[in-house]
Amino acid sequence: MFTMPITFDNFMELSFFLVELFNKKVDLLTPKSLSPYMQPTVEKEVIWC
């Protein structure tokens, strides 16, 4: 699926890229960083691209 290693630098680069691409604030999370209590709410609001 992804060819780049998962690193903090790549994560931040992706975040900046998406902000620039969409010209909007982007909340980027890893699956493990999302609280199980918040997951249903977030999944209702997520915009899949």
Residue, then its C-alpha position, 0 to 999 in steps of 0.5 A: m500500500f505505502t512505499m514510504p517508511i512510517t516516520f514522524d517526519n513523513f507524517m508531518e510532511l503528509s500533514f503539511f501537504l494536505v493542508e496545502l492541497f486542500n487549503k484547509k486545516v487538516d486533522l490527521l491521526t493514526p489509528k492508535s491515537l484515536s480514543p475508542y470513546m471518540q471513534p464513533t463520533v469521529e467516524k461520523e464526521v470523517i471525510w474520506c478522500 
